[in-house]
Amino acid sequence: MLTAERDYAALYRAVAPPLWRAIFAYTGGLRDLADDAVAEAFARAIQHDGTIRQPHSWLYRTAFRIAAAELRRRRSQAEIGEYPYEQRQDLAEVLLALRRLTPSQRAAVYLHYQVDLPVRDVARLMGTSVAAVKVHLHRGRGRLRELLGTEETSDE
Amino acid sequence: MNERWQTKLRVIDHIEPSQDLLERAEAGPRLPDPGPPPAARVMAVLVAAVIAVAGGWGAFAALRSDPGVGREPAGGEDAVTALWPETLLADARKVQEQADAGNAAVQWRTEAADVALRYAQEVLGWPDPIAGLSITDGPDTVSVGLSGPIASCSGDSCEEPQPQQIGVSLTLQRLVRPGDGGIWSVTALGPVSEPIAEPRPRIGGWPEDVDGDGLISDRGNERIPALILAAGDHGVSGYVHYNDLEGGPPPSNPAEAIAMSGQERVIPVYAADGFTVVDWYTISSGEGEVLAPPEA
Protein backbone atom coordinates (compact mmCIF):
# COMPACT_ATOMS: atom_id res chain seq x y z
CA MET A 1 0.00 0.00 0.00
CA LEU A 2 1.29 3.39 -0.94
CA THR A 3 1.72 5.95 1.75
CA ALA A 4 0.10 9.34 1.51
CA GLU A 5 3.57 10.88 1.24
CA ARG A 6 4.45 8.78 -1.82
CA ASP A 7 1.11 9.56 -3.44
CA TYR A 8 1.55 13.26 -2.98
CA ALA A 9 5.16 13.17 -4.06
CA ALA A 10 4.07 11.63 -7.36
CA LEU A 11 1.19 14.06 -7.69
CA TYR A 12 3.58 16.91 -6.95
CA ARG A 13 6.03 15.82 -9.64
CA ALA A 14 3.26 15.59 -12.22
CA VAL A 15 1.27 18.70 -11.36
CA ALA A 16 3.48 21.19 -9.58
CA PRO A 17 5.83 22.40 -12.35
CA PRO A 18 3.15 23.41 -14.89
CA LEU A 19 0.88 24.64 -12.12
CA TRP A 20 3.67 26.76 -10.66
CA ARG A 21 4.46 28.29 -14.05
CA ALA A 22 0.79 29.05 -14.65
CA ILE A 23 0.62 30.82 -11.29
CA PHE A 24 3.94 32.53 -12.06
CA ALA A 25 2.39 33.89 -15.25
CA TYR A 26 -0.86 34.73 -13.45
CA THR A 27 1.00 36.86 -10.91
CA GLY A 28 3.11 38.57 -13.54
CA GLY A 29 6.31 36.92 -12.39
CA LEU A 30 6.04 37.01 -8.58
CA ARG A 31 7.88 33.79 -7.85
CA ASP A 32 7.57 33.95 -4.08
CA LEU A 33 3.81 34.30 -4.47
CA ALA A 34 3.76 31.38 -6.90
CA ASP A 35 5.76 29.35 -4.38
CA ASP A 36 3.33 30.24 -1.60
CA ALA A 37 0.21 29.49 -3.65
CA VAL A 38 1.42 26.12 -4.91
CA ALA A 39 2.79 25.01 -1.53
CA GLU A 40 -0.42 26.09 0.19
CA ALA A 41 -2.61 24.32 -2.37
CA PHE A 42 -0.71 21.08 -1.87
CA ALA A 43 -0.79 21.56 1.91
CA ARG A 44 -4.56 21.85 1.83
CA ALA A 45 -4.82 18.85 -0.49
CA ILE A 46 -2.77 16.78 1.95
CA GLN A 47 -4.90 18.09 4.80
CA HIS A 48 -8.07 16.96 3.01
CA ASP A 49 -6.56 13.66 1.98
CA GLY A 50 -9.16 11.23 0.63
CA THR A 51 -11.94 13.76 0.15
CA ILE A 52 -10.78 15.28 -3.12
CA ARG A 53 -12.13 13.50 -6.18
CA GLN A 54 -10.15 15.28 -8.87
CA PRO A 55 -6.92 16.50 -7.27
CA HIS A 56 -5.46 17.91 -10.48
CA SER A 57 -8.34 20.32 -11.07
CA TRP A 58 -8.74 20.96 -7.36
CA LEU A 59 -5.09 21.97 -6.98
CA TYR A 60 -5.29 24.39 -9.89
CA ARG A 61 -8.48 26.06 -8.68
CA THR A 62 -7.20 26.28 -5.13
CA ALA A 63 -3.83 27.68 -6.16
CA PHE A 64 -5.48 30.29 -8.39
CA ARG A 65 -7.79 31.35 -5.55
CA ILE A 66 -4.89 31.64 -3.13
CA ALA A 67 -2.82 33.59 -5.63
CA ALA A 68 -5.74 35.92 -6.38
CA ALA A 69 -6.22 36.65 -2.68
CA GLU A 70 -2.51 37.26 -2.19
CA LEU A 71 -2.37 39.55 -5.22
CA ARG A 72 -5.20 41.64 -3.81
CA ARG A 73 -3.52 41.75 -0.43
CA ARG A 74 -0.13 42.83 -1.73
CA ARG A 75 -1.38 45.42 -4.26
CA SER A 76 2.15 45.89 -5.53
CA GLN A 77 4.30 44.39 -8.23
CA ALA A 78 7.77 43.33 -7.25
CA GLU A 79 10.88 43.95 -9.28
CA ILE A 80 12.03 41.26 -11.67
CA GLY A 81 13.89 38.86 -9.40
CA GLU A 82 17.27 37.18 -9.64
CA TYR A 83 17.61 34.95 -12.67
CA PRO A 84 20.53 33.61 -14.71
CA TYR A 85 22.00 36.25 -16.99
CA GLU A 86 20.97 34.49 -20.18
CA GLN A 87 17.30 34.46 -19.06
CA ARG A 88 17.13 37.88 -17.50
CA GLN A 89 16.57 40.12 -20.50
CA ASP A 90 14.06 37.88 -22.27
CA LEU A 91 12.21 37.20 -19.05
CA ALA A 92 12.07 40.86 -18.11
CA GLU A 93 10.60 41.73 -21.49
CA VAL A 94 7.96 39.00 -21.21
CA LEU A 95 7.07 39.77 -17.61
CA LEU A 96 6.75 43.49 -18.22
CA ALA A 97 4.44 42.71 -21.13
CA LEU A 98 2.44 40.22 -19.07
CA ARG A 99 1.98 42.83 -16.38
CA ARG A 100 0.06 44.93 -18.87
CA LEU A 101 -2.56 42.14 -18.93
CA THR A 102 -4.99 41.18 -16.21
CA PRO A 103 -4.05 38.14 -14.10
CA SER A 104 -6.75 36.02 -15.73
CA GLN A 105 -5.58 37.00 -19.21
CA ARG A 106 -2.01 36.03 -18.31
CA ALA A 107 -3.00 32.64 -16.96
CA ALA A 108 -5.35 31.86 -19.85
CA VAL A 109 -2.74 32.81 -22.45
CA TYR A 110 -0.06 30.74 -20.73
CA LEU A 111 -2.19 27.63 -20.26
CA HIS A 112 -3.66 27.73 -23.76
CA TYR A 113 -0.63 28.72 -25.83
CA GLN A 114 2.27 27.33 -23.80
CA VAL A 115 0.78 24.30 -22.05
CA ASP A 116 -1.38 23.73 -25.16
CA LEU A 117 -4.56 23.07 -23.24
CA PRO A 118 -7.93 23.38 -24.99
CA VAL A 119 -10.11 26.27 -23.86
CA ARG A 120 -12.46 23.97 -22.01
CA ASP A 121 -9.62 22.58 -19.89
CA VAL A 122 -8.29 26.06 -19.20
CA ALA A 123 -11.74 27.07 -18.00
CA ARG A 124 -11.98 24.02 -15.76
CA LEU A 125 -8.57 24.60 -14.21
CA MET A 126 -9.17 28.31 -13.65
CA GLY A 127 -12.66 27.72 -12.29
CA THR A 128 -14.32 29.93 -14.86
CA SER A 129 -16.39 29.57 -18.04
CA VAL A 130 -15.35 28.75 -21.59
CA ALA A 131 -16.78 32.06 -22.74
CA ALA A 132 -14.76 33.99 -20.16
CA VAL A 133 -11.55 32.19 -21.15
CA LYS A 134 -12.14 33.01 -24.81
CA VAL A 135 -12.56 36.65 -23.94
CA HIS A 136 -9.35 36.54 -21.86
CA LEU A 137 -7.49 34.90 -24.76
CA HIS A 138 -8.80 37.34 -27.32
CA ARG A 139 -7.82 40.40 -25.29
CA GLY A 140 -4.56 38.97 -23.95
CA ARG A 141 -3.45 37.79 -27.38
CA GLY A 142 -4.13 41.19 -28.87
CA ARG A 143 -2.19 42.95 -26.14
CA LEU A 144 0.81 40.64 -26.41
CA ARG A 145 0.86 41.07 -30.17
CA GLU A 146 1.15 44.82 -29.63
CA LEU A 147 3.82 44.50 -26.97
CA LEU A 148 5.96 41.58 -28.14
CA GLY A 149 5.46 41.48 -31.88
CA THR A 150 3.57 39.43 -34.43
CA GLU A 151 6.28 38.38 -36.88
CA GLU A 152 6.29 34.65 -37.35
CA THR A 153 9.19 32.67 -35.96
CA SER A 154 10.31 29.11 -36.59
CA ASP A 155 9.47 26.47 -34.01
CA GLU A 156 12.48 25.38 -32.06
CA MET B 1 5.49 28.69 -37.13
CA ASN B 2 4.52 30.82 -34.17
CA GLU B 3 4.06 34.52 -33.76
CA ARG B 4 6.94 36.21 -32.00
CA TRP B 5 5.02 36.83 -28.78
CA GLN B 6 4.28 33.11 -28.48
CA THR B 7 7.94 32.23 -28.92
CA LYS B 8 8.95 34.76 -26.30
CA LEU B 9 6.52 33.32 -23.78
CA ARG B 10 8.56 30.11 -23.79
CA VAL B 11 11.09 31.72 -21.50
CA ILE B 12 8.69 30.99 -18.65
CA ASP B 13 9.11 27.27 -19.23
CA HIS B 14 12.75 27.58 -18.17
CA ILE B 15 11.90 29.03 -14.77
CA GLU B 16 11.80 26.47 -11.96
CA PRO B 17 9.85 26.61 -8.70
CA SER B 18 11.70 26.59 -5.40
CA GLN B 19 12.97 23.18 -4.36
CA ASP B 20 11.29 23.05 -0.95
CA LEU B 21 7.64 23.43 -1.94
CA LEU B 22 6.66 19.83 -1.21
CA GLU B 23 8.35 20.00 2.18
CA ARG B 24 6.48 23.21 2.91
CA ALA B 25 3.22 21.57 1.84
CA GLU B 26 3.83 18.56 4.06
CA ALA B 27 4.32 20.90 7.02
CA GLY B 28 0.68 21.93 6.63
CA PRO B 29 -1.27 25.00 5.54
CA ARG B 30 0.16 28.36 6.60
CA LEU B 31 -2.32 30.81 5.16
CA PRO B 32 -5.67 31.33 6.96
CA ASP B 33 -8.48 29.00 5.96
CA PRO B 34 -11.98 30.51 5.88
CA GLY B 35 -13.22 27.83 8.31
CA PRO B 36 -16.79 26.90 9.16
CA PRO B 37 -19.57 29.44 8.84
CA PRO B 38 -20.80 31.21 11.97
CA ALA B 39 -24.06 30.17 13.54
CA ALA B 40 -26.02 32.94 11.87
CA ARG B 41 -24.84 31.84 8.47
CA VAL B 42 -25.66 28.24 9.26
CA MET B 43 -29.22 29.32 9.96
CA ALA B 44 -29.32 31.20 6.67
CA VAL B 45 -28.00 28.10 4.93
CA LEU B 46 -30.76 26.02 6.45
CA VAL B 47 -33.41 28.54 5.43
CA ALA B 48 -32.06 28.65 1.89
CA ALA B 49 -31.79 24.86 1.77
CA VAL B 50 -35.42 24.50 2.80
CA ILE B 51 -36.39 26.93 0.06
CA ALA B 52 -34.20 25.14 -2.47
CA VAL B 53 -35.37 21.62 -1.69
CA ALA B 54 -39.04 22.15 -0.86
CA GLY B 55 -39.90 25.16 -2.94
CA GLY B 56 -39.23 23.73 -6.39
CA TRP B 57 -38.76 25.75 -9.51
CA GLY B 58 -42.01 27.61 -8.93
CA ALA B 59 -40.64 29.07 -5.73
CA PHE B 60 -37.44 30.06 -7.49
CA ALA B 61 -39.39 31.72 -10.28
CA ALA B 62 -41.36 33.63 -7.67
CA LEU B 63 -38.16 34.75 -6.00
CA ARG B 64 -36.66 35.78 -9.32
CA SER B 65 -39.66 37.89 -10.14
CA ASP B 66 -39.89 39.48 -6.70
CA PRO B 67 -38.70 43.07 -7.15
CA GLY B 68 -37.62 43.20 -3.51
CA VAL B 69 -35.07 40.41 -3.77
CA GLY B 70 -31.58 41.43 -4.76
CA ARG B 71 -32.14 45.16 -4.55
CA GLU B 72 -31.53 47.80 -1.95
CA PRO B 73 -34.54 47.16 0.29
CA ALA B 74 -37.22 49.72 0.96
CA GLY B 75 -37.99 48.08 4.27
CA GLY B 76 -34.72 48.97 6.00
CA GLU B 77 -32.05 46.77 7.56
CA ASP B 78 -34.52 44.01 8.44
CA ALA B 79 -35.73 43.55 4.87
CA VAL B 80 -35.01 40.23 3.18
CA THR B 81 -32.53 40.99 0.42
CA ALA B 82 -30.85 37.72 -0.51
CA LEU B 83 -31.08 33.94 -0.36
CA TRP B 84 -27.61 33.18 1.00
CA PRO B 85 -25.42 33.44 3.06
CA GLU B 86 -27.26 36.26 4.85
CA THR B 87 -30.87 37.02 4.16
CA LEU B 88 -30.95 40.40 5.91
CA LEU B 89 -29.10 43.49 4.74
CA ALA B 90 -28.00 44.29 8.29
CA ASP B 91 -26.20 40.94 8.52
CA ALA B 92 -24.58 41.48 5.14
CA ARG B 93 -23.29 44.87 6.26
CA LYS B 94 -21.57 43.24 9.24
CA VAL B 95 -19.80 40.79 6.94
CA GLN B 96 -18.77 43.64 4.65
CA GLU B 97 -17.23 45.41 7.63
CA GLN B 98 -15.25 42.28 8.47
CA ALA B 99 -14.07 41.99 4.87
CA ASP B 100 -13.03 45.65 4.80
CA ALA B 101 -11.09 45.12 8.02
CA GLY B 102 -9.08 42.37 6.32
CA ASN B 103 -10.67 39.41 8.12
CA ALA B 104 -9.29 36.47 6.14
CA ALA B 105 -12.21 34.25 7.13
CA VAL B 106 -14.62 36.24 4.98
CA GLN B 107 -12.40 37.15 2.02
CA TRP B 108 -14.04 34.41 -0.04
CA ARG B 109 -17.16 36.59 -0.07
CA THR B 110 -15.40 39.08 -2.37
CA GLU B 111 -15.10 36.50 -5.17
CA ALA B 112 -18.36 35.66 -6.92
CA ALA B 113 -17.10 32.26 -8.08
CA ASP B 114 -16.06 31.33 -4.53
CA VAL B 115 -19.49 32.27 -3.20
CA ALA B 116 -21.18 30.21 -5.91
CA LEU B 117 -18.97 27.19 -5.20
CA ARG B 118 -19.66 27.43 -1.45
CA TYR B 119 -23.36 27.58 -2.19
CA ALA B 120 -23.10 24.43 -4.29
CA GLN B 121 -21.17 22.61 -1.58
CA GLU B 122 -23.06 23.78 1.50
CA VAL B 123 -26.62 24.17 0.22
CA LEU B 124 -26.84 21.85 -2.78
CA GLY B 125 -24.47 19.29 -1.26
CA TRP B 126 -22.26 18.90 -4.32
CA PRO B 127 -18.76 17.80 -3.22
CA ASP B 128 -16.83 19.03 -6.24
CA PRO B 129 -18.87 21.60 -8.16
CA ILE B 130 -17.74 23.49 -11.23
CA ALA B 131 -18.50 27.20 -11.60
CA GLY B 132 -18.70 29.12 -14.84
CA LEU B 133 -18.76 32.90 -14.60
CA SER B 134 -20.50 35.43 -16.82
CA ILE B 135 -21.36 39.06 -16.21
CA THR B 136 -24.99 39.71 -16.90
CA ASP B 137 -25.95 43.17 -15.70
CA GLY B 138 -23.07 45.48 -14.94
CA PRO B 139 -20.10 44.89 -12.65
CA ASP B 140 -22.12 44.15 -9.53
CA THR B 141 -24.51 41.51 -10.80
CA VAL B 142 -23.19 38.19 -12.01
CA SER B 143 -24.79 35.01 -13.27
CA VAL B 144 -22.84 31.87 -12.44
CA GLY B 145 -23.55 28.49 -13.98
CA LEU B 146 -22.94 25.56 -11.64
CA SER B 147 -22.68 21.89 -12.42
CA GLY B 148 -22.43 18.92 -10.11
CA PRO B 149 -19.67 16.34 -10.04
CA ILE B 150 -21.14 13.86 -12.51
CA ALA B 151 -21.83 16.56 -15.05
CA SER B 152 -18.14 16.68 -15.90
CA CYS B 153 -17.06 14.34 -18.68
CA SER B 154 -13.72 12.61 -19.07
CA GLY B 155 -12.35 11.18 -22.28
CA ASP B 156 -15.08 9.98 -24.56
CA SER B 157 -17.64 9.13 -21.94
CA CYS B 158 -20.05 11.04 -19.73
CA GLU B 159 -22.21 9.52 -17.07
CA GLU B 160 -25.92 10.18 -17.08
CA PRO B 161 -26.42 13.00 -14.55
CA GLN B 162 -29.02 12.69 -11.84
CA PRO B 163 -31.69 15.40 -11.97
CA GLN B 164 -30.33 17.20 -8.93
CA GLN B 165 -26.86 17.23 -10.45
CA ILE B 166 -27.83 18.92 -13.68
CA GLY B 167 -26.62 22.48 -13.72
CA VAL B 168 -28.27 25.45 -12.10
CA SER B 169 -27.58 29.14 -12.46
CA LEU B 170 -27.11 31.50 -9.57
CA THR B 171 -27.52 35.24 -9.61
CA LEU B 172 -25.09 37.00 -7.30
CA GLN B 173 -25.04 40.67 -6.43
CA ARG B 174 -22.91 43.06 -4.43
CA LEU B 175 -25.69 44.34 -2.20
CA VAL B 176 -23.77 46.36 0.38
CA ARG B 177 -21.11 48.11 -1.65
CA PRO B 178 -20.39 48.11 -5.40
CA GLY B 179 -17.00 47.53 -6.95
CA ASP B 180 -13.92 45.56 -5.94
CA GLY B 181 -13.98 44.48 -2.32
CA GLY B 182 -17.76 44.38 -2.14
CA ILE B 183 -19.13 41.09 -0.85
CA TRP B 184 -21.31 38.92 -3.07
CA SER B 185 -24.63 37.40 -2.04
CA VAL B 186 -26.78 34.82 -3.80
CA THR B 187 -30.03 36.54 -4.74
CA ALA B 188 -31.69 34.12 -7.15
CA LEU B 189 -31.50 30.55 -8.36
CA GLY B 190 -32.81 28.93 -11.51
CA PRO B 191 -32.13 26.21 -14.06
CA VAL B 192 -29.36 26.70 -16.58
CA SER B 193 -31.57 25.94 -19.53
CA GLU B 194 -35.31 26.25 -19.74
CA PRO B 195 -37.09 23.30 -21.35
CA ILE B 196 -38.43 24.19 -24.76
CA ALA B 197 -41.62 22.95 -26.35
CA GLU B 198 -40.16 21.11 -29.34
CA PRO B 199 -41.84 17.83 -30.23
CA ARG B 200 -38.65 16.30 -31.67
CA PRO B 201 -34.97 16.84 -30.98
CA ARG B 202 -33.42 19.39 -33.25
CA ILE B 203 -29.85 20.21 -33.98
CA GLY B 204 -28.00 22.85 -35.93
CA GLY B 205 -27.17 26.54 -36.05
CA TRP B 206 -24.08 28.35 -34.89
CA PRO B 207 -23.71 29.75 -31.39
CA GLU B 208 -22.83 33.33 -30.62
CA ASP B 209 -19.25 34.37 -31.30
CA VAL B 210 -18.65 35.57 -27.75
CA ASP B 211 -15.27 37.21 -28.21
CA GLY B 212 -16.06 38.84 -31.51
CA ASP B 213 -13.00 37.58 -33.33
CA GLY B 214 -14.95 35.55 -35.86
CA LEU B 215 -13.59 32.30 -34.46
CA ILE B 216 -15.60 29.93 -32.35
CA SER B 217 -13.35 26.90 -32.22
CA ASP B 218 -10.98 26.14 -29.34
CA ARG B 219 -7.88 26.22 -31.45
CA GLY B 220 -8.31 29.61 -33.00
CA ASN B 221 -7.12 28.52 -36.43
CA GLU B 222 -10.28 26.78 -37.58
CA ARG B 223 -13.62 28.17 -38.54
CA ILE B 224 -15.63 25.20 -37.33
CA PRO B 225 -17.74 26.03 -34.29
CA ALA B 226 -16.80 24.08 -31.19
CA LEU B 227 -20.36 24.27 -29.90
CA ILE B 228 -23.42 23.68 -32.03
CA LEU B 229 -26.94 24.55 -31.01
CA ALA B 230 -29.12 21.59 -30.22
CA ALA B 231 -32.25 20.53 -28.38
CA GLY B 232 -31.75 17.39 -26.32
CA ASP B 233 -33.81 14.24 -26.18
CA HIS B 234 -35.76 15.66 -23.25
CA GLY B 235 -36.37 19.00 -24.92
CA VAL B 236 -33.73 21.02 -23.10
CA SER B 237 -31.95 23.54 -25.29
CA GLY B 238 -28.18 23.73 -25.29
CA TYR B 239 -25.12 22.95 -27.35
CA VAL B 240 -23.37 19.81 -28.53
CA HIS B 241 -19.62 19.71 -28.92
CA TYR B 242 -18.32 19.44 -32.43
CA ASN B 243 -15.93 16.66 -31.41
CA ASP B 244 -18.77 14.65 -29.88
CA LEU B 245 -20.82 15.10 -32.99
CA GLU B 246 -17.93 14.22 -35.24
CA GLY B 247 -17.36 10.60 -34.22
CA GLY B 248 -15.31 9.74 -37.33
CA PRO B 249 -13.93 11.54 -40.39
CA PRO B 250 -14.52 15.28 -40.05
CA PRO B 251 -17.91 16.31 -41.43
CA SER B 252 -18.43 19.73 -42.94
CA ASN B 253 -21.67 20.51 -41.13
CA PRO B 254 -24.01 19.05 -38.51
CA ALA B 255 -26.26 17.39 -41.07
CA GLU B 256 -23.34 15.56 -42.63
CA ALA B 257 -22.09 14.61 -39.20
CA ILE B 258 -25.38 12.93 -38.36
CA ALA B 259 -25.57 11.17 -41.71
CA MET B 260 -22.04 9.87 -41.33
CA SER B 261 -22.55 8.41 -37.92
CA GLY B 262 -24.43 5.40 -39.30
CA GLN B 263 -25.43 4.13 -35.88
CA GLU B 264 -27.07 5.43 -32.81
CA ARG B 265 -24.88 7.39 -30.45
CA VAL B 266 -25.74 9.43 -27.38
CA ILE B 267 -23.81 12.62 -26.78
CA PRO B 268 -24.17 15.27 -24.07
CA VAL B 269 -25.95 18.57 -24.57
CA TYR B 270 -24.17 21.35 -22.74
CA ALA B 271 -25.26 24.71 -21.37
CA ALA B 272 -23.81 27.85 -22.94
CA ASP B 273 -20.71 27.49 -20.79
CA GLY B 274 -19.79 24.44 -22.87
CA PHE B 275 -19.29 22.32 -19.78
CA THR B 276 -22.48 21.88 -17.81
CA VAL B 277 -24.44 18.86 -19.07
CA VAL B 278 -28.13 19.75 -19.33
CA ASP B 279 -29.49 16.94 -21.52
CA TRP B 280 -28.51 14.15 -23.92
CA TYR B 281 -28.81 13.92 -27.65
CA THR B 282 -29.30 10.63 -29.43
CA ILE B 283 -27.80 10.61 -32.90
CA SER B 284 -29.02 8.07 -35.40
CA SER B 285 -28.80 8.30 -39.17
CA GLY B 286 -31.81 9.90 -40.78
CA GLU B 287 -33.35 11.01 -37.51
CA GLY B 288 -33.52 14.44 -36.05
CA GLU B 289 -34.68 17.62 -37.64
CA VAL B 290 -31.63 19.41 -38.96
CA LEU B 291 -31.58 23.17 -39.13
CA ALA B 292 -29.30 24.95 -41.56
CA PRO B 293 -26.88 27.33 -39.85
CA PRO B 294 -27.49 31.02 -40.45
CA GLU B 295 -25.42 32.82 -43.02
CA ALA B 296 -22.12 34.12 -41.65
Contacts between the chains, C-beta under 8 A, distances in Angstrom:
chain1	res1	chain2	res2	distance
A	5	B	26	7.1
A	8	B	22	7.4
A	8	B	25	7.5
A	8	B	26	7.5
A	9	B	22	6.5
A	12	B	21	7.6
A	12	B	22	4.9
A	12	B	25	7.4
A	16	B	17	6.5
A	16	B	21	6.5
A	16	B	22	7.5
A	17	B	16	7.5
A	17	B	17	6.7
A	20	B	17	4.0
A	20	B	21	7.5
A	21	B	12	5.5
A	21	B	13	6.6
A	21	B	15	6.7
A	21	B	17	8.0
A	24	B	12	6.4
A	24	B	15	6.3
A	24	B	17	8.0
A	25	B	12	5.9
A	31	B	15	7.3
A	31	B	17	7.7
A	31	B	18	7.6
A	34	B	17	6.8
A	35	B	17	6.2
A	35	B	18	4.8
A	35	B	21	6.0
A	35	B	24	7.9
A	36	B	30	7.9
A	36	B	31	7.3
A	38	B	17	6.5
A	38	B	21	5.6
A	39	B	21	4.5
A	39	B	22	7.9
A	39	B	24	4.1
A	39	B	25	4.9
A	39	B	30	7.9
A	40	B	25	7.6
A	40	B	29	5.9
A	40	B	30	6.5
A	40	B	31	5.1
A	41	B	25	7.9
A	42	B	21	7.1
A	42	B	22	6.8
A	42	B	25	3.5
A	43	B	24	7.1
A	43	B	25	4.3
A	43	B	26	7.5
A	43	B	27	7.2
A	43	B	28	5.5
A	43	B	29	4.4
A	43	B	30	7.1
A	44	B	29	5.3
A	44	B	33	7.4
A	45	B	25	7.8
A	46	B	25	6.1
A	46	B	26	6.5
A	46	B	28	7.7
A	47	B	28	6.6
A	47	B	29	6.0
A	51	B	127	7.6
A	52	B	128	7.5
A	53	B	127	6.6
A	53	B	128	4.9
A	53	B	149	6.4
A	54	B	128	6.2
A	54	B	152	7.8
A	58	B	128	7.2
A	65	B	108	8.0
A	65	B	111	7.1
A	65	B	114	6.5
A	66	B	31	6.5
A	68	B	111	7.0
A	69	B	107	5.7
A	70	B	31	7.9
A	72	B	110	7.8
A	83	B	15	7.3
A	87	B	11	6.3
A	87	B	14	6.1
A	87	B	15	7.4
A	90	B	8	6.6
A	90	B	11	4.5
A	91	B	11	5.1
A	91	B	12	7.6
A	91	B	15	7.2
A	93	B	8	6.8
A	94	B	8	5.3
A	94	B	9	6.1
A	94	B	11	5.4
A	94	B	12	6.8
A	97	B	5	7.6
A	97	B	8	8.0
A	109	B	9	7.3
A	110	B	9	6.8
A	110	B	12	6.7
A	113	B	6	5.5
A	113	B	9	6.5
A	114	B	6	7.9
A	114	B	9	5.5
A	114	B	10	6.8
A	114	B	12	6.7
A	114	B	13	6.5
A	118	B	218	4.6
A	118	B	219	7.7
A	119	B	218	4.6
A	119	B	226	7.7
A	120	B	218	6.9
A	120	B	274	5.9
A	120	B	275	6.3
A	123	B	132	7.0
A	123	B	273	7.6
A	123	B	274	7.6
A	123	B	275	6.7
A	124	B	130	6.7
A	124	B	152	7.6
A	124	B	275	6.9
A	127	B	113	5.6
A	127	B	117	7.5
A	127	B	130	7.6
A	127	B	131	5.8
A	128	B	113	6.7
A	128	B	131	7.4
A	128	B	132	6.5
A	128	B	133	4.9
A	129	B	132	3.2
A	129	B	133	5.4
A	129	B	134	5.8
A	129	B	145	6.7
A	129	B	273	4.3
A	129	B	274	7.6
A	129	B	275	7.4
A	130	B	132	7.2
A	130	B	273	5.7
A	130	B	274	3.9
A	130	B	275	6.4
A	131	B	132	7.7
A	131	B	134	6.1
A	131	B	210	4.5
A	131	B	211	7.9
A	131	B	272	7.1
A	131	B	273	6.6
A	131	B	274	7.6
A	132	B	132	7.4
A	132	B	133	5.5
A	132	B	134	6.6
A	134	B	210	5.7
A	134	B	211	4.6
A	135	B	210	6.6
A	135	B	211	5.0
A	137	B	211	7.4
A	137	B	220	7.5
A	138	B	211	3.9
A	138	B	212	7.2
A	138	B	213	5.2
A	141	B	5	8.0
A	144	B	5	4.1
A	144	B	9	7.7
A	145	B	3	6.8
A	145	B	5	5.8
A	147	B	5	7.3
A	148	B	4	6.0
A	148	B	5	3.6
A	148	B	8	5.1
A	149	B	3	7.4
A	149	B	4	3.8
A	149	B	5	6.0
A	149	B	8	7.8
A	150	B	3	5.1
A	150	B	4	6.4
A	150	B	5	7.0
A	151	B	3	7.2
A	151	B	4	4.9
A	152	B	1	4.5
A	152	B	2	6.8
A	152	B	3	6.0
A	152	B	4	7.4
A	153	B	1	6.9
A	153	B	2	5.7
A	153	B	3	7.3
A	153	B	4	5.4
A	153	B	7	4.5
A	154	B	1	6.5
A	155	B	1	6.8
A	155	B	2	6.3
A	156	B	7	7.9
A	156	B	10	7.6
